Amino acid sequence: MSDTPHLKLPLIEASQAQKHVTHNEALMRLDAVCQLAVKDRNRTAPPASPQEGDRHIVAAGATGAWAGRDTLIAHRLDGIWTFLTPEPGWFCWDADPGSFVAWTGSEWVDIETGASLTAEYERLGVNTAPDATNKLAVKSNAVLFAPVAVADGGNGDVRFVVDKEAAGNTASLLFQDAWSGRAEIGLAGDDALRAKVSADGSTWSDAFSADPATGTLTLPNGAALSALNGGALGGLRNLLINGAFGVNQRGFAGGALAAGTYGHDRWKAGAGGADYSVAAGVVTLASGSLVQVIENPDLAGETVTVSVEDPSADIIVDVAGTGATIFAGSGRRGATVTVDGGATGDAAVTLSATSASFRRVQLEVGPLATPFERRPPMLEYMLCARYCITGVPFSSAGYAGSGGQASPSWVCVPAPVPLRTAPAVTIHIDISGNLDDGAADARDIYPLGVTIQAPSLDGGRTYWAGTLDYDAEF
């Protein structure tokens, strides 16, 4: 062997004369390739006035003294050009423009771009140590992903790809506070886009999910909206009447109710009865269920949301036969259901729970739980009066020719608002004269009012006064 295998340094032969010549040549070659740096790599011909020791990478298409030396390292030594053949993996500093290049075995490439390089790293850390789980770890106050511009051969786009092996796996972005999870968005366990949040890193609540086939957005816990298009939300959204339990014409004091019996206006006990009370607007449902029947709401096939405020325990809701759960928590929380397409006519809304407190019940069309609709008290009372109204006053006076006459007592008592249907009438007589109070009854009953009568006891003057209750509830 006359040369070393990599740098091609000449070796001193046994019994060689003038050994210093071979030794010096090897030193000069080492001087040329160790800490390799060239003046440039874009020349196809030697410079006009080269300096001793100058080095260049010969560009493609070389001519003159460099002809046929493309990609080799030209070294000016003792007034002549010598050429060094690079080996794969050699690094070189290119002074013009000022960057490192590497020889791949077929071309010189910029180390910054990595073009044509196939380096693969098992782990990589930037300002922090990677580990078996986090094989790529970056510790930085900001991370920038910039596109390769069209002018530089790119397409101007940046796309961050997070892939998973199968639908049942997870591909997501997890946001943490002091290494404790607070929010996660991505594909978790299926191919629907989901977002969830947590206050402690262990208990998570779903915020939304988007169906991959239809794009339908679902909000499992509802949404709180304070405005729409910069203004107040539209009125009369709440299909329930007396959702705040503020109207109580029957004077229900709280406690047990038999099945089908009404307590607060528009609310009755369900099939198994109910035990509930209301204090300062907070409804406490100790057991059973509360039902409100909505008059012909035309909800068949509609997506609707039932919501309450601050439920202390889970509440099972049912809208015309379709059920869902409002989960316990603070603030307005709701459950969204799609009403069966065959559920026409009147629709019953049922709330069932055990030892649950809540406030302000609302039912609205749509997938969102919006803020509770605060209607004026008089409007709420008038809405209730379509189904039940108490204390409608009446009075009349007449003259009977003999006992047993009813016509002198006749009085028509109009309803303050049109009732849902002809009501059941209860007559409360406060004062009367020459009338058989026990035989008083309603002569004609209509949604707009009723005519009542009572037979006279004897001939002479008759009079009476009192109040009526109209009940047109379901």
C-alpha positions in Angstrom: 0.0 0.0 0.0 1.4 3.3 -1.1 -1.4 5.7 0.1 -3.8 5.8 3.1 -7.3 4.6 2.2 -9.3 7.8 3.0 -7.1 11.0 2.7 -4.7 9.3 0.2 -1.7 10.4 2.2 1.6 9.0 0.6 3.3 6.4 2.8 7.1 6.1 3.3 8.4 2.9 1.8 11.0 0.7 3.4 14.6 1.8 2.7 13.1 4.8 0.8 15.6 7.6 0.0 14.6 11.2 0.6 11.9 10.3 3.1 11.3 13.9 3.9 9.8 14.5 0.5 7.0 11.9 1.0 6.5 13.0 4.6 6.2 16.7 3.6 3.7 15.8 0.8 1.6 14.0 3.4 1.7 17.0 5.7 0.7 19.3 2.9 -2.3 17.1 2.0 -3.3 17.1 5.7 -3.0 20.8 5.8 -5.3 21.0 2.8 -8.1 18.8 4.0 -8.1 19.2 7.8 -10.5 22.0 8.9 -11.5 22.2 5.2 -12.5 25.6 4.0 -12.8 26.9 0.4 -13.0 30.4 -1.0 -16.0 29.4 -3.2 -17.6 26.6 -5.2 -19.0 28.4 -8.2 -15.9 28.8 -10.4 -15.4 26.8 -13.6 -11.9 28.3 -14.2 -9.0 29.2 -11.9 -8.8 32.7 -10.6 -6.3 35.0 -12.4 -4.1 35.7 -9.4 -4.3 32.7 -7.0 -2.6 32.8 -3.6 -0.5 30.0 -2.2 -2.8 27.6 -0.2 -6.1 28.8 -1.9 -8.7 26.1 -2.1 -11.9 26.0 -4.3 -14.5 23.5 -5.0 -14.5 23.2 -8.8 -18.0 23.9 -10.3 -19.5 21.8 -13.1 -18.3 22.5 -16.6 -14.7 23.3 -15.6 -12.3 24.6 -18.2 -8.6 25.4 -18.5 -6.4 24.1 -15.8 -9.5 22.7 -14.0 -11.0 20.9 -17.0 -12.4 17.5 -16.1 -12.0 18.3 -12.3 -15.7 19.0 -11.6 -16.7 18.8 -7.9 -13.0 18.2 -6.8 -11.2 20.4 -4.4 -8.6 22.5 -6.2 -5.6 23.3 -4.0 -2.9 25.9 -5.0 0.4 24.4 -3.8 3.9 25.4 -4.9 2.6 27.5 -7.7 0.5 24.7 -9.3 -3.0 23.3 -8.9 -3.4 20.0 -7.2 -6.8 18.2 -6.8 -8.2 16.3 -3.9 -11.1 13.9 -4.4 -13.6 14.2 -1.5 -15.0 11.1 0.4 -18.7 10.8 1.4 -19.4 12.7 4.6 -16.6 15.4 4.2 -17.7 18.8 5.6 -16.4 22.0 4.1 -16.8 25.7 4.9 -17.8 27.7 1.9 -16.6 31.3 2.5 -18.9 32.6 -0.2 -21.7 32.8 0.8 -20.7 31.6 4.2 -22.2 28.2 4.9 -21.3 24.6 5.5 -21.6 22.0 2.7 -21.2 18.3 2.7 -20.2 15.7 0.0 -22.8 13.0 -0.4 -20.8 10.9 -2.8 -22.3 12.6 -5.8 -22.8 16.2 -5.0 -22.0 19.0 -2.6 -25.2 20.1 -0.6 -26.0 22.8 1.8 -26.2 21.4 5.3 -28.9 24.0 6.3 -31.4 22.6 3.7 -30.4 19.0 4.1 -31.2 18.4 0.4 -30.4 14.9 -0.7 -29.4 14.0 2.9 -31.1 11.0 4.5 -30.2 11.6 8.2 -32.5 10.0 10.7 -32.4 10.6 14.4 -33.9 8.3 17.0 -34.4 11.3 19.4 -33.9 15.1 19.0 -34.0 17.8 21.7 -33.9 21.5 21.2 -32.8 23.2 24.5 -34.2 20.3 26.5 -33.7 16.5 26.7 -35.9 14.1 24.7 -37.1 10.8 26.2 -38.6 7.5 25.2 -42.1 9.1 25.0 -41.2 12.6 23.8 -38.7 11.7 21.1 -38.8 15.2 19.8 -38.7 17.8 22.6 -38.5 21.6 22.2 -38.0 24.2 25.0 -38.7 27.6 23.6 -40.9 30.7 24.1 -42.0 30.5 20.5 -42.0 28.1 17.7 -42.2 29.2 14.0 -43.3 27.1 11.0 -42.8 29.1 7.9 -43.6 28.1 4.3 -41.2 27.6 1.5 -42.2 30.4 -0.9 -43.1 29.6 -4.5 -40.1 31.6 -5.6 -37.9 29.2 -3.6 -39.4 26.1 -5.1 -42.2 25.6 -2.5 -46.0 26.2 -2.7 -46.3 28.8 0.0 -48.3 26.5 2.3 -47.7 25.2 5.8 -49.6 22.1 6.9 -49.1 20.6 10.4 -50.0 16.9 10.1 -50.9 14.8 13.2 -51.5 11.2 12.2 -52.8 8.2 14.1 -52.7 4.5 13.3 -56.4 3.7 13.4 -59.8 5.2 14.2 -59.7 4.0 17.8 -56.4 5.8 18.5 -55.9 9.4 19.4 -54.4 12.3 17.3 -54.8 15.5 19.3 -53.2 18.7 20.7 -53.1 18.8 24.5 -52.8 22.1 26.4 -51.5 22.0 29.9 -51.0 24.3 33.0 -48.0 23.3 35.1 -48.0 19.9 33.3 -51.6 19.3 34.2 -54.1 19.0 31.3 -56.6 21.8 30.8 -57.8 21.4 27.2 -57.5 18.9 24.4 -58.7 19.0 20.8 -58.4 16.5 18.0 -59.5 13.0 17.1 -59.9 11.0 20.3 -61.1 7.4 20.0 -62.9 7.9 16.7 -62.8 10.2 13.7 -65.0 13.0 15.0 -63.3 16.3 15.8 -63.7 16.8 19.6 -62.7 19.4 22.2 -62.7 18.8 25.9 -61.7 20.8 29.0 -60.7 20.1 32.5 -60.2 22.1 35.7 -57.8 19.7 37.4 -56.4 17.4 34.7 -58.4 14.4 35.8 -62.1 15.2 35.3 -62.9 16.2 31.7 -66.0 17.7 30.2 -66.8 17.6 26.4 -67.2 21.0 24.9 -68.1 20.0 21.3 -67.9 17.3 18.7 -68.2 17.6 14.9 -69.6 14.6 12.9 -67.0 13.6 10.2 -69.7 12.6 7.8 -72.1 15.6 8.0 -70.2 18.3 9.9 -73.0 18.5 12.4 -71.8 20.2 15.6 -72.9 18.8 19.0 -72.5 20.6 22.3 -73.0 17.9 25.0 -73.2 20.5 27.8 -74.9 23.3 25.9 -73.5 26.8 25.3 -73.8 30.1 27.0 -74.3 33.0 24.6 -74.8 36.6 25.8 -75.5 38.3 22.4 -76.4 37.6 18.8 -75.1 39.8 16.0 -74.0 42.3 18.6 -77.5 42.7 20.2 -79.8 40.9 22.6 -80.9 37.4 21.8 -84.4 37.3 20.3 -87.4 37.0 22.6 -90.0 34.2 23.1 -87.3 31.5 22.6 -88.4 29.6 25.7 -91.3 27.2 24.8 -91.9 26.5 28.4 -94.2 28.8 30.5 -93.3 29.7 34.0 -89.8 28.3 33.7 -88.6 30.2 36.7 -91.6 28.9 38.8 -92.5 32.5 39.6 -96.3 32.2 39.0 -98.1 30.2 41.7 -101.9 30.9 41.4 -102.8 27.7 43.3 -100.6 28.7 46.3 -98.7 25.4 46.3 -96.5 25.5 49.4 -94.2 22.6 48.4 -94.2 19.0 49.3 -95.7 15.8 47.8 -97.9 15.9 44.8 -100.0 13.0 43.5 -99.5 12.0 39.8 -101.1 14.5 37.5 -101.7 17.1 40.2 -100.6 20.7 39.4 -98.4 22.7 41.8 -96.9 25.9 40.3 -98.6 27.1 37.2 -98.1 24.8 34.1 -96.1 22.2 36.2 -97.7 19.0 37.4 -96.4 15.8 38.9 -95.4 13.0 36.6 -96.8 9.4 36.6 -95.0 8.5 39.8 -95.9 11.7 41.6 -93.4 14.3 42.8 -92.0 15.9 45.9 -90.6 19.4 45.3 -90.3 22.9 46.7 -89.3 26.3 45.5 -87.4 28.9 47.5 -85.9 32.1 46.2 -86.3 30.8 42.6 -84.4 27.5 43.4 -86.4 24.4 42.7 -85.5 21.4 44.8 -86.9 18.1 43.3 -86.6 15.6 46.1 -88.0 12.8 44.1 -90.2 11.9 41.2 -90.8 14.1 38.1 -92.3 17.4 37.0 -94.1 17.6 33.7 -95.2 20.5 31.5 -97.4 19.8 28.4 -96.7 22.3 25.6 -99.6 23.1 23.4 -99.0 21.9 19.8 -95.4 23.1 19.5 -94.8 21.4 16.1 -91.5 19.9 17.2 -91.6 16.6 15.2 -88.1 16.0 13.9 -86.7 19.1 15.4 -83.4 19.4 17.4 -84.2 21.0 20.7 -82.3 21.9 23.9 -83.5 21.7 27.5 -81.4 23.6 30.0 -81.3 24.7 33.6 -79.0 26.7 35.8 -76.7 25.2 38.5 -78.1 21.7 38.6 -76.8 20.1 41.8 -77.3 16.5 40.5 -77.9 14.9 37.1 -81.4 15.6 35.7 -83.1 13.2 33.2 -85.1 15.1 30.6 -87.6 13.8 28.2 -89.1 15.7 25.3 -92.1 13.9 23.6 -90.5 10.5 24.3 -86.9 11.3 23.5 -84.6 11.4 26.6 -81.2 12.9 27.5 -79.3 13.9 30.6 -78.4 17.4 32.0 -75.2 16.7 34.0 -74.6 18.4 37.3 -72.4 21.5 37.3 -72.4 25.3 37.6 -73.9 27.8 35.2 -76.4 27.1 32.4 -76.2 23.4 31.5 -78.3 21.6 28.9 -79.1 18.5 27.0 -79.9 18.4 23.3 -82.3 15.9 21.7 -83.8 15.3 18.3 -87.6 14.8 18.7 -89.1 11.8 17.0 -90.6 12.6 13.6 -93.9 11.0 14.7 -94.3 13.2 17.8 -97.0 15.5 16.5 -99.6 17.4 18.5 -99.0 18.4 22.2 -95.6 17.6 23.6 -94.8 16.7 27.2 -91.5 17.8 28.7 -90.5 15.8 31.8 -87.7 16.5 34.4 -86.8 13.6 36.7 -84.3 13.6 39.5 -83.6 12.6 43.0 -82.4 15.4 45.4 -81.6 17.8 42.7 -81.8 21.6 42.9 -81.9 23.9 39.8 -83.2 27.1 38.5 -84.8 28.6 35.4 -85.9 25.8 33.1 -85.8 26.5 29.3 -86.7 24.6 26.2 -85.7 26.1 22.8 -85.4 24.9 19.2 -81.7 24.4 18.2 -78.6 22.7 19.6 -77.5 25.6 21.9 -78.5 26.4 25.5 -78.8 30.2 25.4 -79.3 32.4 28.4 -82.6 32.2 30.2 -85.3 34.3 28.7 -86.5 36.8 31.3 -90.1 37.7 30.3 -92.0 40.6 32.1 -94.0 39.2 35.0 -97.3 40.3 33.5 -96.5 38.6 30.3 -95.6 35.4 32.1 -98.8 35.6 34.1 -100.9 36.1 31.0 -99.3 33.1 29.3 -100.2 31.0 32.4 -103.7 32.4 32.4 -104.5 30.7 29.1 -104.4 27.4 31.0 -105.4 28.5 34.5 -106.6 31.6 36.1 -107.9 32.2 39.7 -109.8 34.9 41.4 -111.8 36.3 38.5 -114.3 38.6 40.2 -118.1 38.7 39.6 -121.2 40.3 41.1 -124.8 40.8 40.2 -128.2 41.8 41.6 -131.8 41.0 40.5 -135.3 40.4 41.5 -137.1 37.0 41.8 -140.8 36.7 41.5 -140.7 33.5 43.5 -138.3 30.9 44.9 -136.4 28.6 42.5 -135.8 31.3 39.8 -132.2 31.4 38.4 -132.4 34.1 35.7 -132.3 37.0 38.2 -128.8 35.8 39.3 -127.3 35.2 35.8 -123.9 36.9 35.4 -121.5 36.5 32.5 -117.9 36.5 33.7 -115.4 37.0 30.8 -112.0 35.4 31.0 -109.1 37.9 31.1 -107.5 36.0 28.2 -108.9 33.4 25.9 -108.5 30.0 27.5 -107.1 27.0 25.8 -110.4 25.3 25.9 -113.7 25.5 27.8 -112.5 25.4 31.4 -113.6 23.6 34.5 -115.2 26.3 36.7 -115.0 26.7 40.4 -117.3 29.3 42.0 -116.3 31.0 45.3 -119.2 33.0 46.8 -118.2 35.8 49.2 -121.6 37.3 49.9 -125.2 36.6 48.7 -128.8 37.3 49.4 -131.9 35.3 48.7 -129.9 32.7 46.7 -129.2 29.0 47.2 -125.4 29.1 47.2 -125.1 25.4 47.3 -126.9 25.0 43.9 -124.8 27.6 42.1 -123.4 26.3 38.8 -122.1 27.4 35.4 -124.8 27.6 32.8 -122.7 28.2 29.7 -118.9 27.6 29.5 -116.7 28.9 26.7 -113.0 29.7 26.2 -113.9 33.4 26.4 -115.8 33.1 29.7 -118.7 31.6 31.5 -122.3 32.4 32.6 -123.1 31.4 36.2 -126.4 31.1 38.0 -127.9 30.3 41.4 -131.6 29.7 42.2 -133.5 32.1 44.4 -134.7 31.1 47.8 -137.9 33.2 47.7 -139.5 36.1 45.8 -137.8 39.4 46.2 -134.4 41.0 45.7 -131.3 38.8 45.0 -127.7 39.6 44.9 -124.3 37.9 45.1 -120.5 38.5 44.6 -117.4 36.4 44.6 -114.7 35.0 42.4 -114.3 32.2 39.8 -111.3 29.9 39.0 -110.9 28.7 35.5 -108.9 25.5 34.8 -108.1 24.6 31.2 -104.9 22.7 32.0 -104.0 19.4 30.3 
